Amino acid sequence: MDERQDRDLSKRIARLVKQNKELHQQVRQLNVINDRLAKQVENYRQMTERLNTGGRQVAEDDQENILKVKTATVLYAEIGGFGKLKEQMDTRSMMDDLDSLFLKFDSIVKKYKLEKIKTIGDSFMCAGGVPVKNSTNPIDVVMAAWDMHHYLEKLKKKSGWNSVWDMRIGIHTGPLTATANGKRKISWELKGDTVNIASRLGSSCIPGKVNISANTYELVKEFFNCEYNGKIPIKYLGNLGMYYVQGIVPEISLDGLGVLPDWKFDIKFKLVQFNDLQEIILDRLEKELPDYLYYHNVKHTIDVVTEVELIGWAEGVGEHEVLLLKTAALFHDSGHIRGYDDHEYFGCELAREYLPGYNFSPGQIEQVCSLIMATKMPPSPENLLEKIMCDSDLDYLGRSDFMPISNSLYEELRRQDKIGSLSEWNRLQIKFISGHQYYTETAQNLREVNKQKQIERIKGMISGN
C-alpha cells in the first residue's frame, strides 16, 4: 500500500469513526425519547382500558379518570364578526376562512405543546399544563395567544377580513379539574374557576387584544410587556386584576420590536423550564442511585445546583452562564446511576441524552459536559465557569456542616472497600484539604477561613486518638 492509499484509508477510517459516534449519540437520544413515549403510551393505555370497561361503573373508577391540576393556564378565544356579515358577502367562503383560522390555531397549539380542549361555533379553548404538568405553561399559552393574534392581523389585511373579523382572548392561570373522555382518542374536559375566569376575561376584552389575569401576569411579566386593565368582579373571589399583553419585552425580542422572541428570551425560558428537568433527574436519582451513596446523593446534587447559582451571580456571570452552570450541576453526579469511578463521563452521556429534548443546542450541550468534566479529581479549571463548578462541588469543605458530610463520604467509601480505618481517612482528609484551593473570589471570601479551621479540628481528632 503506497503513501497516498494509506492517507485515503486513514481519512476513510476517521469518517467512519465520526459517523459511528454520531449514530451512537442518536441512538442514546432515541432511547430517551422512546422511554418517555412508552410511559405516555402506558398511561394512556391504562386510562383507555378504564374508559372501555362498559361505562362509568363506580365512583372509584370515575376518580381514576380525573386529574387535579394545581397550576394550569387556560386560553379562551372568541371570534367576532358574524353580526357584521352583509347579504352581498359570500358567507360560505367566510366560513371556510374561519375554519382555516381554527386549523392554524390547532398548529399553534401543537407548536407550544398545549392541549386543545374544544372548538364550539366561534370560540376556541386550549390549555397548558394539562395533562402533563410543567412550569412553563403560562409562558407557552401567552406566546400561543400572541401568535394567534398576529396571524389574525395578517389575515385581516386580506380582502373581506378587514371589515368583518376580530378576536378577543382571555387567559387565566390557576387550579382546575381535568376529566378524560373518549375511547380511541382521549380528550379532556376542564372544570373549575380557572376555566370560567378565562372565559370572563375573554368577554371583558376589547377586540384585537389579549387579556390576562393578574395570576398569569405575575408568572409572565419578565417575558411580556403588559398594560393594567382594571379589575373584574369574580363571584366568591372578589375583584381580579387584568392586563393587556402589549408584546414581548423589547430587550428579549428580535430587533426590539416586541413581536418575535430572540435568544435571550430562549435563555429566560430555559431557566424556567429547568424546574421540570430538575424534577425528572432528581426523581431518577432518588430511585436509581445505589443505597451506599451516602455523600453522592440527591442532597449533594441540590447543594451544588444552589451553590453554582449563588457563586455565579456573585461572580457577575449572565443568565446564559447560570443556565449552563445549573444544568451541569444537575447532571454532574447523575452518572453514579451507571458507574462510580467514571461517573463524570456517564453524567455527560445522560446530559447528551436529555438536553436535546429541552432544545439545548449542540454547543450548549458540549459546554455543559465540559463543566461536568471539570469536577473530576484532581480539579484543574481553565475558565471562570469551571472554577465556579469546582468551588460549588467542594463548597462543604468550608461550611459548618463539614464533619457530618465528611463522615458520610467516609461511610460511602468504606462500603465499597475504598478506604480503611477512620484514622487513615482523617489523615487523607488533612492532606486533601491542605492542598485544596478555592478558585473564585466569592468562595475564598466565604469558605477559606472555615476550611483552615477544619484542618485543625481533624488534627485534634488524630492527636486525641
C-alpha positions in Angstrom: 0.0 0.0 0.0 1.6 3.3 -1.1 1.5 6.5 0.9 -1.5 8.0 -0.9 -3.6 4.9 -0.3 -2.6 4.9 3.3 -3.7 8.5 3.7 -7.0 7.8 1.9 -7.6 4.8 4.2 -6.9 6.9 7.3 -9.3 9.5 6.2 -12.0 6.9 5.5 -11.5 5.3 8.9 -11.7 8.8 10.6 -15.0 9.4 8.8 -16.4 6.1 9.8 -15.4 6.6 13.4 -17.1 10.0 13.4 -20.2 8.6 11.8 -20.3 5.8 14.3 -20.0 8.2 17.2 -22.9 10.3 15.8 -25.0 7.2 15.4 -24.4 6.2 19.0 -25.4 9.6 20.1 -28.6 9.5 18.0 -29.4 6.0 19.5 -29.0 7.3 23.0 -31.3 10.3 22.3 -33.9 7.9 20.7 -33.7 5.7 23.7 -34.7 8.6 26.0 -37.5 9.6 23.6 -38.7 6.0 23.5 -38.7 5.8 27.3 -40.9 8.9 27.5 -43.2 7.7 24.8 -43.5 4.3 26.4 -44.5 5.9 29.7 -47.1 8.1 28.0 -48.5 5.2 25.9 -48.8 3.1 29.1 -50.6 5.9 30.9 -53.0 6.4 28.0 -53.4 2.6 27.7 -54.4 2.2 31.3 -56.7 5.2 31.0 -58.3 3.8 27.8 -58.9 0.4 29.5 -60.7 2.2 32.3 -62.8 4.1 29.8 -63.6 0.9 27.8 -64.9 -1.1 30.7 -68.5 -0.6 29.6 -69.3 2.7 31.3 -68.6 4.6 34.5 -69.0 1.7 36.8 -68.4 3.1 40.2 -67.4 6.3 41.8 -63.9 4.9 42.4 -63.4 4.4 38.6 -64.5 8.0 38.0 -61.8 9.3 40.3 -59.1 7.5 38.3 -60.1 9.4 35.2 -59.9 12.8 36.9 -56.7 14.9 37.2 -56.5 17.5 39.9 -54.2 20.1 38.4 -52.6 22.7 40.7 -51.3 25.1 38.1 -52.7 25.2 34.6 -53.3 28.0 32.1 -56.5 28.3 30.1 -56.8 30.3 26.9 -60.3 31.2 25.7 -60.6 32.9 22.3 -63.8 34.2 20.8 -64.0 35.2 17.2 -66.4 38.1 16.5 -67.8 39.3 13.2 -70.9 37.4 12.4 -73.0 40.5 13.2 -71.1 42.4 10.5 -71.9 40.0 7.7 -73.8 41.6 4.8 -76.1 40.0 2.3 -73.7 40.6 -0.6 -70.9 38.7 1.2 -70.0 35.2 0.3 -70.8 33.6 3.7 -69.7 30.1 2.6 -66.3 31.5 1.7 -66.2 33.4 5.0 -67.0 30.3 7.0 -64.2 28.4 5.1 -61.8 31.2 6.2 -63.0 30.7 9.8 -62.3 27.0 9.5 -58.8 27.8 8.2 -58.2 30.1 11.1 -59.1 27.4 13.6 -56.8 25.0 11.7 -54.0 27.5 12.1 -54.8 27.7 15.8 -54.5 23.9 16.1 -51.0 24.1 14.6 -50.1 26.9 17.1 -51.4 24.7 20.0 -49.1 21.9 18.8 -46.2 24.2 18.4 -46.4 25.2 22.1 -47.3 21.7 23.3 -50.7 22.7 24.6 -53.8 20.7 24.8 -56.7 21.6 22.6 -59.9 21.4 24.6 -62.7 22.3 22.2 -63.9 24.4 19.4 -67.6 25.5 19.6 -69.0 27.8 17.0 -66.9 30.9 17.0 -65.0 30.0 20.3 -61.7 28.2 20.8 -60.2 26.8 24.1 -56.9 25.3 24.9 -54.8 24.8 28.0 -51.2 24.4 29.1 -50.1 22.1 32.0 -52.8 19.5 31.1 -52.5 16.6 31.2 -48.7 16.8 31.6 -47.7 19.4 34.2 -44.9 21.8 33.5 -43.5 25.1 34.8 -43.7 27.0 31.5 -47.4 26.7 30.8 -48.2 30.4 31.5 -45.5 31.5 29.1 -46.5 28.9 26.5 -50.1 29.9 26.5 -49.4 33.7 26.2 -46.9 33.0 23.4 -49.6 30.9 21.6 -52.1 33.8 22.1 -49.6 36.2 20.7 -49.1 34.1 17.6 -52.9 33.7 17.1 -53.3 37.5 17.5 -50.6 38.3 14.8 -51.9 35.6 12.5 -55.3 37.1 12.5 -53.8 40.6 11.9 -52.2 39.2 8.8 -55.5 37.7 7.6 -57.3 41.0 8.3 -55.2 42.6 5.6 -56.8 40.3 3.0 -59.9 41.3 1.2 -63.1 40.6 3.3 -61.3 40.2 6.6 -60.5 43.8 7.5 -64.1 44.9 7.9 -65.6 41.7 9.5 -63.5 39.5 11.8 -62.0 40.3 15.2 -60.9 38.3 18.2 -60.9 38.5 22.0 -58.6 36.3 24.1 -58.8 35.7 27.8 -56.1 33.8 29.8 -56.0 32.8 33.4 -53.7 30.6 35.4 -54.9 28.5 38.4 -56.1 25.1 39.6 -58.6 23.0 37.7 -60.1 19.6 37.3 -59.5 17.7 34.1 -61.6 14.7 33.1 -60.6 12.2 30.5 -63.2 11.3 27.9 -63.3 9.1 24.8 -62.3 5.6 23.8 -59.9 5.6 20.8 -58.8 9.2 21.3 -58.8 10.7 24.7 -60.0 14.3 25.1 -60.1 16.4 28.2 -62.9 18.3 29.8 -61.9 21.1 32.1 -63.9 22.4 35.0 -63.3 24.9 37.8 -62.9 28.6 38.4 -59.9 28.8 36.2 -61.9 27.9 33.1 -64.7 30.3 34.0 -62.3 33.2 34.7 -60.6 32.7 31.4 -64.0 32.9 29.6 -64.9 36.1 31.6 -61.6 37.7 30.7 -62.2 37.0 27.1 -65.7 38.5 27.3 -64.3 41.6 29.1 -61.6 42.1 26.4 -61.9 44.6 23.6 -61.5 43.2 20.1 -57.9 42.7 19.0 -56.5 42.4 22.5 -55.1 39.6 24.7 -56.4 40.0 28.2 -54.6 38.1 31.0 -55.4 37.8 34.7 -53.1 39.1 37.5 -52.2 35.5 38.3 -50.9 34.9 34.8 -49.3 38.4 34.7 -47.1 37.6 37.7 -45.8 34.5 36.0 -45.0 36.1 32.6 -44.1 39.7 33.4 -40.4 39.1 32.8 -41.3 38.0 29.3 -44.1 40.3 28.2 -44.9 44.0 28.5 -48.4 44.4 29.8 -50.8 47.3 30.5 -53.0 47.3 33.5 -56.7 46.9 32.5 -58.6 47.4 35.8 -60.4 44.7 37.7 -63.2 42.3 37.1 -65.6 41.0 39.9 -65.4 37.3 40.3 -68.0 35.5 42.4 -66.7 34.3 45.7 -63.2 35.5 44.8 -63.5 39.3 44.8 -62.0 41.6 42.3 -59.4 40.2 39.9 -56.8 42.4 38.2 -56.5 42.3 34.4 -53.7 43.2 32.0 -53.5 43.6 28.2 -50.4 42.0 26.6 -48.6 44.7 24.7 -45.8 42.4 23.3 -42.6 40.7 24.2 -40.2 42.7 26.3 -38.2 44.6 23.7 -34.8 43.7 25.3 -35.5 40.0 24.6 -37.3 40.3 21.2 -35.9 40.4 17.7 -34.9 43.9 16.7 -36.5 45.2 19.9 -39.9 45.2 18.2 -41.7 43.0 20.7 -43.1 40.7 18.1 -40.8 37.7 17.9 -38.6 36.3 20.7 -34.8 36.3 20.4 -32.1 34.1 22.0 -32.3 36.0 25.3 -36.0 35.1 25.6 -35.0 31.5 25.0 -32.4 31.6 27.8 -35.0 33.0 30.2 -37.5 30.4 29.1 -34.9 27.6 29.7 -34.3 28.8 33.2 -38.0 28.4 34.0 -38.0 25.1 32.2 -35.1 23.9 34.3 -37.5 23.2 37.1 -39.1 20.5 35.0 -35.8 19.0 34.0 -34.6 19.1 37.6 -37.7 17.2 38.8 -37.1 14.4 36.3 -33.4 14.0 37.0 -33.8 14.2 40.8 -36.6 11.6 40.6 -34.3 9.3 38.7 -31.5 9.8 41.3 -33.9 9.0 44.1 -35.0 5.8 42.5 -31.8 4.6 40.8 -28.8 5.6 42.9 -27.1 2.8 44.8 -28.0 2.8 48.5 -24.4 3.1 49.6 -24.1 6.6 48.2 -24.3 8.5 51.5 -22.5 11.5 50.0 -23.1 11.5 46.3 -26.8 11.6 46.7 -29.7 13.8 45.8 -28.9 16.2 48.7 -25.4 16.8 47.3 -26.8 17.5 43.8 -29.3 20.0 45.2 -26.5 21.7 47.2 -24.3 22.1 44.1 -27.2 23.4 41.9 -27.8 26.0 44.6 -24.2 27.0 45.0 -23.4 27.4 41.3 -26.2 29.9 41.1 -25.2 31.8 44.2 -21.5 31.9 43.3 -22.3 32.6 39.6 -24.4 35.7 40.3 -21.8 36.9 42.9 -19.1 36.5 40.2 -21.1 38.5 37.8 -21.9 35.9 35.2 -25.0 36.3 33.0 -28.3 34.3 32.7 -26.9 32.0 29.9 -23.9 31.1 32.0 -26.1 30.5 35.1 -28.3 28.2 32.9 -25.2 26.2 31.9 -23.9 26.0 35.4 -27.2 24.8 36.9 -27.7 22.2 34.2 -24.1 20.9 34.7 -24.6 20.8 38.4 -27.8 18.8 38.0 -26.0 16.2 35.8 -22.5 16.2 37.4 -23.1 13.3 39.7 -26.0 11.7 37.8 -23.5 9.3 36.2 -23.4 7.4 39.5 -26.6 5.7 38.2 -24.3 3.9 35.7 -20.9 3.7 37.5 -18.9 5.1 40.4 -15.3 5.7 39.1 -16.2 7.2 35.8 -19.4 9.0 36.9 -18.4 12.3 35.2 -18.3 10.6 31.8 -21.6 8.8 32.4 -23.1 12.1 33.6 -22.1 13.7 30.2 -23.8 10.7 28.5 -27.1 11.4 30.4 -26.8 15.1 29.6 -26.5 14.4 25.9 -29.5 12.1 26.0 -31.8 14.5 27.8 -30.8 18.0 26.8 -31.8 17.9 23.1 -35.4 17.3 24.3 -35.2 20.7 26.1 -33.9 22.4 22.9 -30.3 22.8 24.1 -28.1 23.4 21.1 -25.1 21.0 20.4 -22.8 23.9 21.5 -24.6 24.4 24.8 -24.6 20.6 25.5 -20.8 20.5 25.0 -20.3 23.4 27.3 -22.4 21.6 30.0 -20.3 18.5 29.5 -17.1 20.5 29.8 -18.3 21.8 33.2 -19.2 18.3 34.4 -15.7 17.0 33.5 -14.1 19.9 35.3 -15.2 18.4 38.6 -13.2 15.2 38.0 -10.4 14.8 40.6 -7.9 16.4 40.8 -9.7 19.6 39.7 -7.9 21.9 37.1 -10.4 24.5 36.0 -9.4 26.5 32.9 -12.0 29.3 33.0 -14.4 31.2 35.3 -17.4 28.8 34.9 -15.2 25.8 35.6 -13.9 27.5 38.7 -17.4 28.1 39.9 -18.3 24.5 39.3 -15.3 23.2 41.2 -15.8 25.6 44.1 -19.5 24.7 44.3 -18.8 20.9 44.2 -16.4 21.2 47.2 -18.2 24.1 49.0 -18.8 21.9 52.1 -15.0 22.0 52.9 -15.6 25.5 54.4 -19.0 25.0 55.9 -20.1 24.5 59.4 -21.6 21.1 58.5 -18.3 19.8 57.2 -17.9 17.0 59.7 -21.2 15.1 59.1 -20.7 15.4 55.4 -17.2 14.2 55.7 -18.4 11.2 57.7 -21.0 10.4 55.1 -18.3 10.3 52.4 -16.1 8.1 54.6 -19.0 5.6 55.0 -19.6 5.7 51.3 -16.0 4.8 50.5 -15.8 2.2 53.3 -18.9 0.4 51.9 -17.0 -0.1 48.7 -13.7 -1.1 50.4 -12.0 2.0 49.0 -10.8 3.2 52.5 -9.6 1.6 55.6 -9.8 2.9 59.2 -11.2 6.3 60.3 -7.7 7.3 61.3 -6.5 6.7 57.8 -9.4 8.7 56.4 -8.6 11.6 58.7 -5.0 11.7 57.5 -6.2 11.7 53.9 -8.6 14.5 54.7 -5.8 16.7 56.1 -3.6 16.0 53.0 -6.5 16.8 50.6 -7.8 19.9 52.4 -4.3 21.3 52.9 -3.7 21.0 49.1 -7.1 22.3 48.1 -7.8 25.8 47.0 -10.9 27.8 46.2 -10.6 29.4 42.8 -13.2 32.2 42.8 -13.0 35.3 45.0 -16.5 34.6 46.3 -15.7 31.2 47.6 -12.3 32.4 49.0 -14.1 35.1 51.0 -16.9 32.8 52.2 -15.2 29.5 52.9 -11.4 29.7 53.1 -11.3 30.7 56.8 -13.6 27.9 57.9 -11.7 25.4 55.7 -8.5 26.1 57.6 -10.4 25.5 60.9 -11.5 22.1 59.6 -7.8 21.1 59.3 -7.1 22.0 62.9 -10.2 20.1 64.0 -9.2 16.9 62.2 -5.6 17.2 63.5 -7.1 17.5 67.0 -9.1 14.3 66.5 -6.0 12.4 65.3 -3.8 13.6 68.2 -6.7 12.7 70.6 -6.6 9.1 69.4 
